[in-house]
Amino acid sequence: MRRSSVGARLFQETGAMVNNSSPPPVIVVDQLTARFGDNTIFDRVSFQVNQGEILVILGGSGCGKSTMLKHMIGLYKPAAGKVLLSGVNINTYDDRILRQVRMNLGVLFQSGALFGSMTLAENVSLPIYEYTDLDPATIELIVRMKLGLVSLAGYENHLPSEISGGMKKRAGLARAMALDPTVLFFDEPSAGLDPISSVELDNLIKSINTGMGTTMVIVTHELESIFNIAHRVIMLDKGAKGIIAEGDPRELKDHSTDPRVVNFFNRRPAAEAPPQGT
Amino acid sequence: MEHSSVPGRGHTVEVRGERGQRLTLAISGRLALDNLYSFNAEVETLFQKMIPAALTVDLAGLDFLDSAGALALIELENQARTRSITYELVNPSDKARGIMGLIDPKALTTPPLITDRKTGNFLERVGDETLAVLYDFKRVLIFLGELLGALTYALFHPRSVRWDDVLSYMKRAGVDGLPIVGLISLLLGLILAFMSSLQLKQFGANIYVASLLAIAIVKELGPIMTAILVAGRSGSAFAAEIGTMMVNEEVDALTTMGFTPVRFLAVPKVLAAMIVVPLLTLYADLFGILGGLIVGVMGLDLTVYTYLKATQQSLSLLDIITSLIKSGVFAVLIAGIGCQRGFEVRGGAEAVGSATTSAVVAAIFLIIVTDSAFALVFQYLHI
């Protein structure tokens, strides 16, 4: 097996685990700073993501949500600080550890990011072929199961160009879940979807989280989605260059006194907001 | 009682019961994607060796289960039922039950909606390809018509041309290409002079190396090599640029804003190519002759003056003018076909790649065909 037990030991895994009282956080973002040239996107941000939790990162356009996500999945190198996935720094240069890091995180990109020249089955099976030595018949069965999980049973031979935007997202989710990663990351999962597809995707995210215990980090600014799926939210702000609120979304909506948070949850442009304290 | 296990973080399967009787499989440890292979092998052996009459799978000792492991348990149940073996699952944890509940057994047997993609027999494919070539030819003609119309419009309305873009493309297609065009032409001149000198030396006709090289480089190789290099460097870039714009709906945006995409995107590229390709050809001619000069002076004992004099005598102004006319036509073909292939892109990254390849291949093909046509025309005109 190429998925070594050494690598598996590095990570808290998705799935049914017993005796998991007070597990350590799956992700620790420690004093993370993102900077492009002279432009600081966020500065010394720290937070944690707990096991089995759905954490939503929200905020207005340009606050650095997607930049934060790309730092958390290791696509961007931090200007300062670090991101730990199950205690392992994801910006390590050790190829062996980096491979295990990659294997233990799945990402659903905004567009689905399916490979256009491959069928859905080939897209989903790609990481399984890469990381395991399973025989093609078993992999085919796993692919069918994964496509079934996202309600795409029967679509294994379709090309991405032959399915709708919502189906592409679901197929992208099936691919992201191919190796049962420890954490699933979602970049604007509802973007470009009709309301029904959006709710369907939210329900799918919830059922996977409940059924498989997968930890999830979701970047979105869709309020319906946030209230529907989030266990906890952190809110980034462009001006503050960091987190301005953290907690249960309903609590924040009903009890926050920060005008930026109130405006966001009430869909109120800043100019229309009443002065603070009124 | 039998045990089998995978070391490290694997699973252990304890088999309780006698062969042909009710068996209990106590699975403990970790059942996941990474030890699925060994688990499946153990299960297969179990069915073959023990031939159970009934099977109870006990998950009391299971520490970890992922969706692949859950699938293996479902498959185990399916196998048992297929062999008419009574099956029972006991002591699953709530989380294990949750994962197994997510898996839709129907999805595992749902036939694909698309079973095979029709490729047709040999004759059908030949027919399809022939029609595709004809259709492609028609689209190229239509585009060339559009392009010539747009160029004519630009001729009478020069202010409509985006000259900043023209300058930018002139730099990219021309100035940036100077090093490679110079190097290739120099090497071509060296090789041609050296190879021809091997023959001409035998007749004491060293001086004719200069004439041979001048005519070959200026009339044929200079324009053709330059055109092929520009096709490879810039034709492909034009196709990729417009193709990516097609994928990103930028061309659609231009159309809806009232712009003519050919005029907006193709004309600056074609004009830039029409200006720089003849200049690059002259530059290539000079470097080709320089290559011949190096061989002539260093290998054939000719003086610089003798070599250049022989070169000058073998060439007429008309030769240079026709060479430049040819390279101007090649420029229109290279840039035109690059843009046309870009506008044909539908889909994603793969289509952009195909368009880029197609732009280079089609441009080189058209360059050779056009050059042949020029050769015939010049022959009849005694040029």
Interface residues (C-beta under 8 A of the other chain):
Chain A: M1 R3 S5 A8 R9 E13 T14 G15 A16 M17 V18 N19 G116 S117 I128 T132 D133 L134 D135 T138 L141 I142 R144 M145 K146 L147 G148 L149 A153 G154 Y155 E156 N157 H158 P160 S161 E162 M177 L179 D180 S207 I208 T210 G211 M212 G213
Chain B: P7 G8 R9 G10 A32 L33 D34 N35 L36 Y37 N40 L62 D63 F64 L65 D66 S67 A68 G69 L71 E75 S93 K95 A96 G98 I99 G101 L102 I103 D104 K106 A107 L108 T110 P111 P112 L113 I114 T115 R117 G347 G348 A349 E350 A351
